[in-house]
C-alpha cells in the first residue's frame, strides 16, 4: 500500500546528484594553479568561487560539511601532489584527514550564503567566511600536521601590493583578503538581493589593498652584501657532490663575496670527527676570502642522533656558530607516532630514523672577510614556510636570513619553484632580505620588500651565483605586532558563534 503524504508536507530529501562529490574535489583543487609552477596568481581571486557556489547550494548542512571536506582534501592534494612519489597512497590518507579542517568552513558558507541571503548575511559572510578559511589554515600549519606549506596567501608572492600587505599582517592578511574577494564574487553571482553589499565588499578589499600600498611604511636601504650561492646540481654520491661544491666555491676567488652559502645536506660527515674535512673547508674560506655557511647532515659526535645543522666556517675552520634544525618534515625527517604510523616506511620514502631537533634559533655574526660583523639568521629547508621563525630572527637582530634547502627528490615537480617563492614572502614580512640556497635548484634571493634579486637558478643548472643583496633597516609592522590578522579572524569567529547562541526575539 502506498501512503501519500499530506498536502504541503515535505517528503524525504532528494539524494544529491552524483557529480557533486567529484565536483567538490575539483573545485577545491583549482586554487593550486595560482602557485608556482603555473603561477597563475590572478586566478586566486576567483578560484574559490566554484567551490563557494557548490557548497552554498548544498541541500543540507551535512552535505555542505561533506563538500567542505572533499574540497579541502582536493586543495591539499593539488598543492602537495609532488609528494606522491615519496608517500604513495599515504598522501591520500593525509589529505583526507587534513581536509576535515574545512568542514566548519563549509558549514559557514552554507549558513551565510545559502538560499537567498540579504545584505546583512552577505556582509557577515565577507568577514566570517575568510576567518573560517584562516582557521583551517592555522590549524593545519602546526608543524606536526605538515606545516604551513601552500597557504593561499603565499600564491601572491610576486604581487607588489600583496607583499606590502604581508609586511603589515603577514601571509595571513593576504589570505584573508583573497578569500574575501572570492566571497564577494560568489555573492555577486548568487545573491540578487545583496549585490550592493557584495559590490561594496569588493570596493572595501580594493581600498584596503590600495591604502596599504600608499600608506604602509617601507624599509630603509642600508648598504649591500654580496652573497654567493653554490648549487652543485644533481651529483650522485656525497663525496662527488662535495668535490663539485668545492670546485664551484674555488671559482669564486677574486670576486669579492661577503658570504658563501651551500645548500641543505651539503656536507655528509660530522665536522667534529673529520679533521681533514674541516681543513678543506677552512682552506676554501681563505681562498675565497669569505666565510662559508654549510649544512651538515650527519650523526653527531658530541650528542646522540642525526642532525641537520647550519655551520659557519671561517679561515681557521668552524667558528662555533651552529644551528640545529628545529622543525622537521613529517615522514621525510621523522615519523609522527612512529609506533602507530611506522608502516608508512614500507609504502613510501618515509624516514627510517628520526632526525634530532634543535632547541633554539641562532643569529650568527660573520667573523672575517669583507662581511665581518654581518648578522645572519639561518633556516633549514621547509622552516622557510613558517612566518614566525623568520620573524623571530628579524626581532633577534638578523640582517640577512638564509634558507638552506634540498629538493632533489622532487626535481621535476612544482616543489622547487613553490619553495623558492617563499623567500619573497618572508622578506616582505620581516624587512630582511632572504637568500634561498639549494643543492639542485631553485635557488633565489629577495630584497627587504620581497622583490626578486637577480635571477632564479633553475633546476637545470650547476653553478655558483653571486647576488648583490640590498640590506635594510627598520622594523616591519608584522615583525613588530605579529599575527594580529589571525587574532582578528579568530575574534570574528568567536563573536559570530556567540551571536548564534542568542535566543531569537519574539515574532522574529
C-alpha positions as CSV (number, residue, x, y, z in Angstrom):
1,X,0.0,0.0,0.0
2,X,1.3,3.5,-0.9
3,X,0.8,6.3,1.6
4,X,0.6,9.8,0.1
5,X,2.0,12.5,2.4
6,X,-0.5,15.3,3.3
7,X,-0.5,18.3,1.0
8,X,2.2,20.8,2.0
9,X,4.3,18.2,3.8
10,X,7.8,17.8,2.5
11,X,8.9,14.3,1.6
12,X,12.3,12.8,2.3
13,X,15.2,14.9,1.0
14,X,16.3,14.1,-2.5
15,X,19.7,12.4,-2.9
16,X,22.4,14.8,-4.1
17,X,23.5,14.3,-7.7
18,X,26.5,12.0,-8.0
19,X,28.5,14.7,-9.8
20,X,28.7,16.9,-6.7
21,X,31.3,14.9,-4.8
22,X,33.9,14.9,-7.6
23,X,33.0,18.5,-8.4
24,X,33.9,19.5,-4.8
25,X,37.3,17.8,-5.1
26,X,38.0,19.5,-8.4
27,X,36.8,22.9,-7.2
28,X,39.0,22.6,-4.1
29,X,42.0,21.8,-6.3
30,X,41.5,24.8,-8.6
31,X,43.4,27.3,-6.4
32,X,46.6,25.3,-6.7
33,X,47.1,26.7,-10.2
34,X,47.8,30.1,-8.6
35,X,51.0,28.7,-7.0
36,X,54.3,28.1,-8.8
37,X,55.0,26.4,-11.2
38,X,51.9,27.5,-13.2
39,X,52.0,30.7,-11.1
40,X,48.6,32.0,-12.3
41,X,48.5,34.3,-9.3
42,X,45.5,36.3,-10.6
43,X,43.4,33.1,-10.6
44,X,43.5,33.0,-6.8
45,X,41.0,36.0,-6.7
46,X,38.3,33.8,-8.3
47,X,39.4,30.3,-7.9
48,X,37.3,29.7,-4.8
49,X,34.1,30.9,-6.4
50,X,33.1,27.5,-7.9
51,X,33.6,25.8,-4.6
52,X,31.7,28.5,-2.7
53,X,28.8,28.3,-5.2
54,X,28.7,24.5,-4.9
55,X,28.7,24.5,-1.0
56,X,26.2,27.3,-0.7
57,X,23.7,25.2,-2.8
58,X,24.1,22.1,-0.7
59,X,20.7,20.6,0.3
60,X,21.6,20.1,3.9
61,X,24.2,21.1,6.4
62,X,25.6,17.5,6.3
63,X,26.1,17.9,2.6
64,X,27.8,21.2,3.0
65,X,30.2,19.7,5.6
66,X,30.9,16.8,3.2
67,X,31.7,19.2,0.3
68,X,33.8,21.3,2.5
69,X,35.8,18.2,3.5
70,X,36.1,16.9,-0.1
71,X,37.2,20.4,-1.4
72,X,39.8,20.7,1.4
73,X,41.2,17.3,0.6
74,X,41.3,18.3,-3.1
75,X,43.1,21.5,-2.3
76,X,45.8,19.8,-0.2
77,X,46.3,17.0,-2.8
78,X,46.7,19.5,-5.6
79,X,49.2,21.8,-3.7
80,X,51.2,18.8,-2.4
81,X,50.8,16.4,-5.4
82,X,54.5,16.3,-5.8
83,X,54.8,14.3,-2.6
84,X,53.1,11.3,-4.3
85,X,56.4,9.6,-5.3
86,X,57.5,9.7,-1.7
87,X,54.3,9.0,0.3
88,X,52.4,7.0,-2.3
89,X,48.9,6.1,-1.1
90,X,49.6,7.6,2.3
91,X,49.2,11.1,0.8
92,X,45.6,10.3,0.2
93,X,45.2,9.4,3.9
94,X,46.8,12.7,5.0
95,X,44.7,14.8,2.6
96,X,41.5,13.1,3.8
97,X,42.4,13.7,7.4
98,X,43.5,17.3,7.0
99,X,40.6,18.0,4.6
100,X,38.3,17.7,7.7
101,X,39.6,21.1,8.8
102,X,37.4,22.6,6.1
103,X,34.2,21.1,7.4
104,X,33.4,24.1,9.6
105,X,34.2,26.4,6.7
106,X,31.7,24.5,4.5
107,X,29.0,24.9,7.2
108,X,29.7,28.7,7.5
109,X,29.4,29.1,3.7
110,X,26.0,27.4,3.5
111,X,24.7,29.2,6.5
112,X,25.7,32.7,5.4
113,X,25.4,32.4,1.6
114,X,22.9,29.6,1.2
115,X,19.3,30.3,-0.1
116,X,18.6,33.9,-0.9
117,X,20.7,35.9,1.6
118,X,20.1,39.5,2.2
119,X,22.6,42.3,2.7
120,X,23.2,41.5,6.4
121,X,24.1,37.9,5.8
122,X,26.4,38.8,2.9
123,X,28.1,41.4,5.0
124,X,28.7,38.9,7.7
125,X,29.9,36.4,5.1
126,X,32.6,38.8,3.9
127,X,34.2,38.7,7.3
128,X,33.3,35.3,8.7
129,X,34.0,33.1,5.6
130,X,37.6,34.4,5.2
131,X,38.1,34.0,9.0
132,X,36.9,30.4,8.8
133,X,39.4,29.7,6.0
134,X,42.2,31.2,8.0
135,X,41.2,29.0,11.0
136,X,41.6,25.9,8.8
137,X,45.0,27.1,7.5
138,X,46.1,28.0,11.0
139,X,45.4,24.5,12.5
140,X,47.0,22.6,9.6
141,X,50.1,24.9,9.9
142,X,51.0,23.2,13.1
143,X,54.4,21.5,12.3
144,X,53.2,18.1,13.4
145,X,50.4,18.3,10.8
146,X,52.7,19.2,8.0
147,X,53.3,22.9,8.4
148,X,52.2,26.0,6.6
149,X,53.2,24.9,3.1
150,X,50.7,26.1,0.4
151,X,48.9,28.8,2.4
152,X,46.5,30.6,0.0
153,X,48.1,33.9,0.6
154,X,51.5,32.5,-0.4
155,X,50.3,32.3,-4.0
156,X,50.6,36.1,-4.2
157,X,54.4,36.2,-3.6
158,X,55.1,38.1,-6.9
159,X,52.4,40.8,-6.5
160,X,53.8,44.0,-5.1
161,X,50.6,45.1,-3.4
162,X,50.2,41.7,-1.7
163,X,53.8,41.9,-0.5
164,X,53.1,45.2,1.1
165,X,50.1,43.7,2.8
166,X,52.3,40.9,4.1
167,X,54.7,43.5,5.6
168,X,51.7,44.7,7.7
169,X,49.9,41.5,8.6
170,X,51.9,38.6,7.2
171,X,50.8,36.0,4.8
172,X,47.6,35.7,6.9
173,X,46.4,39.1,6.0
174,X,46.9,38.4,2.3
175,X,44.9,35.2,2.6
176,X,42.1,37.0,4.3
177,X,41.8,39.5,1.5
178,X,42.0,36.8,-1.2
179,X,39.2,34.8,0.4
180,X,37.1,38.0,1.0
181,X,37.3,38.8,-2.7
182,X,36.2,35.3,-3.7
183,X,33.3,35.5,-1.2
184,X,32.2,38.9,-2.6
185,X,32.3,37.5,-6.2
186,X,30.3,34.4,-5.2
187,X,27.7,36.6,-3.5
188,X,27.6,38.9,-6.5
189,X,26.6,35.9,-8.7
190,X,24.3,34.1,-6.3
191,X,22.6,36.7,-4.1
192,X,20.4,39.1,-6.1
193,X,19.1,40.8,-3.0
194,X,22.6,41.6,-1.7
195,X,24.5,42.6,-4.8
196,X,25.1,46.1,-3.5
197,X,26.6,44.6,-0.3
198,X,28.8,42.3,-2.4
199,X,30.0,45.1,-4.6
200,X,30.7,47.2,-1.5
201,X,32.8,44.3,-0.2
202,X,34.9,44.3,-3.4
203,X,35.4,48.0,-3.1
204,X,36.5,47.7,0.6
205,X,39.0,45.0,-0.4
206,X,40.4,47.2,-3.2
207,X,40.5,50.1,-0.8
208,X,42.5,48.1,1.8
209,X,45.0,46.9,-0.8
210,X,45.4,50.5,-2.2
211,X,45.5,52.1,1.2
212,X,48.2,49.7,2.3
213,X,50.2,50.3,-0.8
214,X,50.1,54.0,-0.4
215,X,50.4,54.4,3.4
216,X,52.2,51.4,4.8
217,X,55.8,52.1,5.7
218,X,58.7,50.7,3.8
219,X,62.2,49.6,4.9
220,X,65.2,52.0,4.6
221,X,68.1,50.8,2.4
222,X,71.3,50.2,4.5
223,X,74.1,49.0,2.1
224,X,74.6,45.9,0.1
225,X,76.0,42.5,0.8
226,X,77.4,40.1,-1.8
227,X,76.2,36.6,-1.2
228,X,77.3,33.6,-3.3
229,X,75.0,30.6,-3.6
230,X,76.7,27.3,-4.5
231,X,74.3,24.9,-6.3
232,X,76.1,21.7,-7.4
233,X,73.1,20.2,-9.1
234,X,72.3,16.5,-9.2
235,X,75.6,14.8,-8.4
236,X,75.4,11.1,-7.2
237,X,77.3,10.3,-4.1
238,X,78.3,12.6,-1.1
239,X,82.0,12.6,-2.0
240,X,81.5,13.6,-5.6
241,X,78.9,16.3,-4.6
242,X,81.4,17.8,-2.1
243,X,84.1,17.9,-4.8
244,X,81.7,19.7,-7.1
245,X,80.8,22.2,-4.3
246,X,84.4,22.7,-3.6
247,X,85.3,23.4,-7.2
248,X,82.4,25.8,-7.6
249,X,83.5,27.7,-4.5
250,X,87.1,27.9,-5.6
251,X,85.8,29.6,-8.8
252,X,84.6,32.5,-6.6
253,X,88.2,33.6,-5.7
254,X,88.7,37.2,-6.7
255,X,85.0,38.1,-6.9
256,X,84.8,39.8,-3.5
257,X,82.0,38.0,-1.9
258,X,80.9,38.5,1.8
259,X,79.4,35.1,2.4
260,X,79.2,31.8,0.5
261,X,76.2,29.6,1.2
262,X,75.8,25.9,0.4
263,X,72.5,24.1,0.4
264,X,70.9,21.7,2.8
265,X,72.8,18.4,3.5
266,X,75.8,19.8,1.5
267,X,78.2,18.1,3.9
268,X,77.5,14.5,4.9
269,X,80.1,13.9,7.6
270,X,80.2,15.4,11.1
271,X,82.9,18.0,11.2
272,X,83.7,17.2,14.8
273,X,85.2,13.8,13.8
274,X,86.7,14.6,10.4
275,X,89.7,17.0,10.8
276,X,90.6,16.6,7.1
277,X,87.2,17.9,6.0
278,X,87.5,20.8,8.4
279,X,90.8,21.7,6.9
280,X,89.4,21.6,3.4
281,X,86.6,23.9,4.3
282,X,88.9,26.3,6.1
283,X,91.2,26.4,3.1
284,X,88.2,27.3,0.9
285,X,87.3,30.1,3.2
286,X,90.8,31.5,2.9
287,X,90.9,31.1,-0.9
288,X,87.6,32.9,-1.4
289,X,88.2,35.5,1.3
290,X,84.8,34.9,2.9
291,X,83.1,32.8,5.5
292,X,81.1,29.7,4.4
293,X,77.7,28.7,5.7
294,X,77.5,24.9,5.0
295,X,74.8,22.4,6.2
296,X,75.9,19.2,7.8
297,X,73.5,16.2,7.7
298,X,75.3,13.5,9.8
299,X,75.4,11.6,13.1
300,X,76.8,13.9,15.7
301,X,80.0,13.1,17.6
302,X,79.0,15.2,20.6
303,X,75.4,14.0,21.1
304,X,73.3,11.0,20.0
305,X,71.3,11.1,16.8
306,X,71.4,12.6,13.3
307,X,71.1,16.3,13.0
308,X,70.8,18.8,10.1
309,X,72.9,21.7,11.2
310,X,73.9,25.1,9.6
311,X,77.6,25.5,10.5
312,X,79.7,28.7,9.9
313,X,83.2,28.1,8.6
314,X,85.9,30.8,8.8
315,X,89.5,30.8,7.6
316,X,90.5,28.9,10.7
317,X,87.7,26.3,10.5
318,X,84.3,26.1,12.3
319,X,83.6,29.3,14.2
320,X,81.5,27.6,16.8
321,X,78.3,29.1,15.4
322,X,75.9,26.3,14.8
323,X,72.1,26.0,14.3
324,X,70.4,22.6,14.5
325,X,67.2,22.4,12.5
326,X,64.2,22.7,14.9
327,X,61.1,21.9,12.7
328,X,61.4,18.6,10.9
329,X,59.5,17.5,7.8
330,X,56.9,14.9,8.9
331,X,57.7,11.5,7.4
332,X,60.6,13.0,5.4
333,X,62.8,13.5,8.6
334,X,60.8,11.8,11.2
335,X,57.6,9.7,11.5
336,X,55.0,11.1,13.9
337,X,53.9,8.5,16.4
338,X,56.3,6.0,14.9
339,X,54.9,3.1,16.9
340,X,51.5,3.7,15.2
341,X,52.4,5.1,11.8
342,X,55.8,3.3,11.2
343,X,54.2,1.3,8.5
344,X,54.5,4.4,6.3
345,X,58.2,3.5,5.7
346,X,57.1,0.3,3.8
347,X,54.9,2.2,1.3
348,X,57.0,5.3,0.7
349,X,60.2,7.1,1.4
350,X,59.5,7.9,5.0
351,X,62.4,8.4,7.3
352,X,63.9,5.2,8.6
353,X,65.3,7.0,11.6
354,X,64.1,10.2,13.2
355,X,66.4,13.2,13.0
356,X,67.2,15.1,16.1
357,X,65.7,18.6,16.9
358,X,67.5,21.8,17.7
359,X,66.4,23.7,20.8
360,X,66.6,27.3,19.7
361,X,67.1,29.7,16.8
362,X,70.5,31.3,16.3
363,X,71.7,34.5,14.8
364,X,75.3,34.2,13.6
365,X,77.8,37.1,13.3
366,X,80.3,36.7,10.4
367,X,83.8,36.8,12.0
368,X,86.0,37.6,9.0
369,X,86.3,38.8,5.4
370,X,84.5,41.7,3.8
371,X,81.3,40.7,5.5
372,X,82.7,40.7,9.0
373,X,80.0,41.7,11.6
374,X,77.1,40.9,9.4
375,X,74.3,39.1,11.4
376,X,72.9,36.1,9.6
377,X,69.8,34.1,10.6
378,X,69.8,30.5,9.2
379,X,66.7,28.4,8.4
380,X,66.8,24.9,7.1
381,X,64.5,23.5,4.3
382,X,60.8,24.0,5.0
383,X,61.4,26.1,8.0
384,X,61.2,29.0,5.5
385,X,57.5,28.2,5.3
386,X,56.9,29.3,8.9
387,X,56.3,33.0,9.2
388,X,57.1,33.0,13.0
389,X,60.6,31.7,12.5
390,X,61.8,34.4,10.2
391,X,60.0,37.0,12.3
392,X,61.9,35.7,15.3
393,X,65.2,36.0,13.5
394,X,64.4,39.6,12.5
395,X,63.5,40.5,16.0
396,X,66.7,38.9,17.3
397,X,68.8,41.2,15.1
398,X,69.4,39.2,11.9
399,X,70.3,41.5,8.9
400,X,70.1,38.6,6.4
401,X,68.0,35.5,6.5
402,X,69.4,32.4,4.7
403,X,67.4,29.3,3.9
404,X,69.3,26.2,3.1
405,X,67.3,23.6,1.3
406,X,67.4,20.5,-0.9
407,X,64.5,19.4,-3.1
408,X,66.4,16.9,-5.3
409,X,63.8,14.2,-4.6
410,X,61.2,16.4,-6.3
411,X,63.4,17.8,-9.0
412,X,60.9,17.6,-11.8
413,X,57.8,18.8,-9.9
414,X,56.4,22.1,-8.7
415,X,58.1,21.8,-5.4
416,X,61.4,23.7,-6.2
417,X,59.5,26.8,-7.5
418,X,57.0,26.7,-4.6
419,X,59.8,26.6,-2.1
420,X,61.9,29.4,-3.7
421,X,58.8,31.7,-3.9
422,X,58.6,31.7,-0.1
423,X,61.8,33.8,0.1
424,X,59.8,36.8,-1.2
425,X,57.1,36.5,1.4
426,X,59.4,36.0,4.3
427,X,61.5,39.0,3.2
428,X,58.4,41.3,2.8
429,X,57.1,40.2,6.2
430,X,60.3,40.9,8.1
431,X,62.0,43.7,6.0
432,X,65.0,41.4,5.9
433,X,66.4,40.1,2.6
434,X,66.3,36.4,2.2
435,X,68.7,34.1,0.3
436,X,67.3,30.7,-0.6
437,X,70.2,28.3,-1.4
438,X,69.6,24.7,-2.6
439,X,71.6,21.8,-3.8
440,X,69.8,21.3,-7.0
441,X,67.6,24.4,-7.6
442,X,65.7,26.5,-7.5
443,X,68.0,29.0,-5.7
444,X,66.8,32.6,-5.3
445,X,67.2,35.9,-3.4
446,X,64.7,38.6,-2.4
447,X,65.2,42.1,-1.1
448,X,63.6,43.5,2.0
449,X,60.4,44.4,0.0
450,X,60.1,40.9,-1.4
451,X,61.3,41.8,-4.9
452,X,63.5,39.2,-6.7
453,X,67.2,40.0,-6.7
454,X,68.9,38.8,-9.9
455,X,67.6,35.6,-11.5
456,X,66.4,32.3,-10.1
457,X,68.9,29.5,-10.5
458,X,66.9,26.7,-12.1
459,X,67.0,23.0,-11.5
460,X,68.9,22.5,-14.8
461,X,72.0,24.4,-13.6
462,X,75.1,23.6,-11.6
463,X,76.7,26.9,-10.7
464,X,78.0,29.4,-8.2
465,X,75.9,32.6,-8.5
466,X,76.6,35.9,-6.7
467,X,73.8,38.1,-5.6
468,X,74.2,41.8,-4.7
469,X,71.6,41.8,-1.9
470,X,70.4,45.2,-0.5
471,X,70.3,45.3,3.3
472,X,67.6,47.2,5.1
473,X,66.9,49.0,8.4
474,X,63.7,49.3,10.4
475,X,61.1,47.0,11.8
476,X,58.2,46.0,9.7
477,X,54.7,46.2,11.2
478,X,54.3,42.5,11.0
479,X,57.6,41.9,12.8
480,X,56.5,44.4,15.5
481,X,52.9,43.4,16.0
482,X,52.9,39.7,14.9
483,X,49.8,37.7,13.9
484,X,47.2,40.4,14.7
485,X,45.3,39.4,11.5
486,X,44.9,35.8,12.8
487,X,43.7,37.1,16.2
488,X,41.2,39.4,14.4
489,X,39.9,36.4,12.4
490,X,39.5,34.3,15.5
491,X,37.7,37.1,17.3
492,X,35.3,37.5,14.4
493,X,34.5,33.8,14.5
494,X,34.0,33.9,18.3
495,X,31.6,36.9,18.0
496,X,29.7,35.2,15.2
497,X,29.4,32.0,17.3
498,X,28.1,34.0,20.3
499,X,25.6,35.7,18.1
500,X,24.2,32.3,17.1
501,X,23.6,31.5,20.8
502,X,21.3,34.5,21.4
503,X,17.7,33.5,21.6
504,X,15.6,34.7,18.7
505,X,13.4,37.7,19.6
506,X,9.6,37.1,19.8
507,X,7.9,37.2,16.4
508,X,11.2,37.0,14.6
